[in-house]
Amino acid sequence: MLSRYLIWEVIKPTVVVLGILVTLFAGYSWVTFLASSANALLPFNMILTLVGLKIAIALEVLLPVSLYLGIILGFGRLYADSEMKALMACGVSPYRVLSIILVPTGVVAMVVAVFSLYVRPLAYAQTYQLKAEAEAGFRISNLDPGHFYERRDSALVFYAEAVDTATHRLKRVFVQSDGGNTVRVISAQEAEEQLDPKTGRMLPMLFNGYEYKFSRDGDIKHISGFSQLAIYPQDVSVDYKRKATSTSVLWQSTNLRDIAELHWRFSTACSTMLLSMLAIPLSRAAPRQGKYGKIFTAVVIFAVYYFLGILMMTMVEQGNVPPLPGQWVVIGALLFIVAALVSPSRFTKVDS
């Protein structure tokens, strides 16, 4: 009964904190991707997918911090309502409480390890691929007429003078694309998006126009008329991205940046365990402090710890610090602090 009660007191605020953080992060990601969508780079359904992938990437941080704050909030309430003092008076030792909380903490740490080692690289790989495909292609369904739209790499420019409100087709269309040694210019009477049955992707389809191909020095190489012409995206390939690289590949690498990324992935589960253990002594509060008395301190501690972890990772990448101990110095420092706070001389004292 005691185990279920204490675990439930931690789970409730943890779920609330996680929900708030995920909502805020999703909202921020949504706004960021909408800014790209305004440039016709990202279709609406792709934004939804990318936001979901971003959340999956962020969970390796959001889960530990949610559990960390959840323990402080849950136990902070028990201290504020003198329930923890009553438990101690009944013979429940602080180490018994710690052993109970280590059960859900261990489960969350394993989930974080799975996300960090496997899910996060896959999510990054999918994100990079989707963005590359979006930038290679061009969506015209929600473009405003009378404006020039340029792809980020400046390889394609699109302009439509007007839109037919009845057919939703764009009118008097101009397209310029850069093919290396050849510049391709297309003028068409109309354009709309159509589904390509071969690829399942939406393609700009141009109607009744002319296609011109120029060399770099301005000579006309080719002129042809068409009644219907589809603009196919270029084949895309994503360059090497260490965040999207599998853990097994990073394990075999001798590159400092790869090693730093690998150590970061392995450190997240350790951080989850240590932060949760740190949260128990941090949650101690006198009744007059209230259950939120230690939240600000807890947030500052987490921010400093996370910043130092990123700093050490960067120093390893730049070769300023050897990979070992590297960023494990920060985890070692946290382990030392936790060990000091849960030592018998400090941990068994009960606040009055």
N, C-alpha and C positions, 0 to 999 in steps of 0.2 A: 504493500500500500504506500509506504513512504517513497519508494523508488518511483512509482507511477505518479505520485503527487508532485514530487520535485521535478521530474522530467516534463510533466505537463505544464508546470509553471514556467519552464524554460521554452518549451515549444511554442506556446501561445504568443509571447512577444517576438520570438524569432520569426515566426510566419508573418506577423504584422510588419516587422521591419523589412523583411525580404520583399514583401509585396510592395511596400512604399519605394524601396530602392529600385526594384525592377520597373515599376511604373515610371519613376523619374528618369531612369536610364533609357527606357523605351521611348519616352516623350522627347528626350534630347536627341536620340538617334533618328527619330521620325522627322524632326525639324531639320536636322542636318541633311538627310536624304532628300527631303522635299526641295531643299535649295538646289540640289543637283537635278531633280526632276523638272524644275522650272526652266532648266537649260535643255530640256528634252533628252536628257541622257538616261534617265531611269523611269521605266513605266511603273504604274501604281502597284501592280502585283509583285514586281521585283523589290519595291520598297518594303512591302510586308515581309518578304523572305529575308531581306538584308537585316531588318530590325530583329527578326527572330534569331538570325545568326549572331548578331551583335550581343544579344542577351545571353546566348549560349557561351560566347567568348568571355563575357563579364562575370559569369557565375563563379568562376574560380576565385574571384575576389568578393563578390556579393554574398556568397554563402558563408565564408568565414566571418566576415564583418557582421552579418546578420545574427549568427550564432553568438558571437562575442557580445554584441549589444543586447541580444535576447537574454543571455545569462545575467548580465548586469541589471537589466530591467526586472527580470523575474525574481532574482534573489534580492535586489534592492527593495522590492515590495515586501518580501518576507522579513527583511531587516526593519523596514519602516513600520511594519505592523507588529513587530516584536515576535513574529512566528519563529524566526530562526533562533532567537534567544530561548524560546520555549522548547524547541527541539534539542538544543544543547543542554538545557536543564534536565531533559528526560534521558540524557545519556547518549544522544546522537553526536558523534564526534565530527569535527570538520573534515577529517579524512574519509569518513563514511559518506558525507555529502559529495566530496570530490570523486570518490569511486563511482558513485551513482551517475554523476554528470559525465564521466568519461565514456559511458556507454553511448549516448547519443552523439557525443563529440567524436568518438571513433567512427561511427557510421557516416557522419558528415565529412570527416577527413577522408574516408575512402571514396565518397562521391566526388569530393574536390579533386582527389588524385586522378580519378577516371576522366573528369572534365579537363584537367590540366594536361594529362599525358596523351589523351586520345581525342576527346571531343573538340577541344579548343583548336588543335591543328587542322582538323577536318573542317571546322567552321570557318577558319581563316582561309583555307584553300578554296572553299566554295565561294566565299565573299570575294576574293581576288578574281576568281573565274567569272563570276556574274558581272563584276564591275568592268572587266576587260571586254566581255561580250557586249555590254551596254554601250561602252565607248566606241566599239568597232561598228556597231549598228547605229540606226537613227530612227527614232519614233517621231511620226509627224501628226498623229491623231489629235494631239492637244496643242498644236502650235497656233500662235496668234498670227494672222496675216499682217503684212506690212512691216515685218521685222526680219532681219538677218539672224540666222542661227548658225553658230559655228561650233563644231565639235572641239573638245578640249585639246586635241593634238593638232588642230587647224587643218586636218586632212580633208574635211568636208564642210562646205557652206551651203545652206539651204535658205531659199526665200520664196514666199508666195504672196502675190499681190492682194488676193481676196479669197473668200470662202463662199461657196454656194450653200445657203441655209437649208435648201430643200434636199440636196443630195449629200451635203457635208463634204463635198470634194473641194480641195484647194484649187484656185484658179491662177493661171499665168505664173507658172512655177519656174524657178531657176535653181540649178544645182551645179556646184563645182567641186570636183574631187581631185586630190593630188595622188598620182600613182607613181611617184618617183621621178622618172624621166619624162613622164607624160602627164599633162593636165587635161582632165576630162570636164567638158562643159555641156550641160543638158538644159534645153528649154522645152517646156511642155505646156499644153493648154490646161491640163487638169492633173491632179494627183490625189491618191487616197491610200490608206493602208489596207492590205489584204493578207490573208493567212496563206503562207507557203505550205502546201501539203507535204512537201518533202522534208522540211526541217521543223515544221510546227511553229515557226516564228512569224511574227507580223513584219511585213516588208513594205517599204514605200513603193507604190505602183504608179508609174507616170503614163499619161495617155496623150497621143497625138502631138509629137514634137520632133526635135532634132537633137542629135548627139554629135558633138565636135571633140576631136582629140588634137591637142597642140603639143608640139615639142617645147622644150625649155626656152628655146630661142624665139618662140612665137610662130613657127611655121605650122600650118595646118597639115596634120597627118591623115585625118580621116573625118568624113562627114557622112552621116546616114540619118534617114528619117525612120520613125517608128510609130506604130499605132498603140503599142503597149510595151512598157519597159520596166523591169523590176530592178531595184538597187539592192544588190546583195552585200551583206557585211563582209569585211575582210576576215580571213582566218586569224584567230587570236591565239596567242600562247603567253602564258604567265611566266615571267622571269622567276628565278629562284628566290623564294621568300622563306626565311628561317622560321617565322612564326607558323607558316603553313607546312613546314617539313615534319615528317613523322618522327616520333621520339627515337625509333630504332636507327634512323639515318643520322640523327644528331649524335647518338651514342658513339658512332664510328668516326665522327668528324674531329679534326684537330684544329679547326678554325676557332679562334677565341670567341667570336660572336655566337657561334653555334654552341660552344660549351657553356657560355653564360645563359643562353636560352634553355639549354638542357637542365642546368642546375636550378633555374627558376621554376621549371615545371616540377621538379622533385621537391622543391622547398615548400610548395603551397600546402601540402598535407601536413607537414611539420608545423607550419605557421598556424594552421587551423587548430591543431592540438594545443600548442603553447598559448595562443591567444585565449582559448576557452579556459585553460587552467588559470591564466592571469586574471580573467574576468571574475573568478570566484572571490579572491581576496579584494579585488577592486570594488566589488558590489557591496562591501560592508559599509553600512551607513547607520548613524544614530537615528532614532525615531524622528527627531526634529528636522533632519535633513530631507526626508521624503525619499520616494523611490527613484526620483530623477536626479538625486544629489550628485552622483558620480558620472553622469552621462558626458558632460563636457570634458572632464578629465580623460574619460575613456576614449572619446573621439580624438582628442589631441594625441594621446599615446599611439593610437592606431595610425594616425596620419604621419607621425614622426617615424614609426616603424616601417610603414610602407615606403615613405620617401627614402629612408636609409637603404632599404632593399633595392629600390630602383637605382639609387646612386652607386651602390656597390656593383650592381649588375653592369652599369655603364662603364665603371672603372675596369671591370674585368674585360669587357668588350674592347676597350681602348688599350689594353695591355698594361695599365697602371698598377693593377693588382693581380697576383697570380690566381688562377681558377680555384685553387685550394690554398687557404680557406675561402678566399673570395667573399661572395655574398653570404656564405655560411657563418661569417663573423657576426653578422646581425642576428641570425637565428641563435647562435651561441650566446650572445649577450642577452637575448630574451630568455633563453633557458636559464641563465644564471639568475636573472631577476625573478623568474617564476620560482626557482628553487629556494631563493632567499625568502620570498613571501609566503611560501607554504612550509617553511621550516617549523619544527615544533615550537620554537621560542616565540614565533609570531602568529602562526596559523591557528593555534589552539586558544588564543586570547579571544574573549567574547566582549564585544562592545556593549556598554551599558546605556 
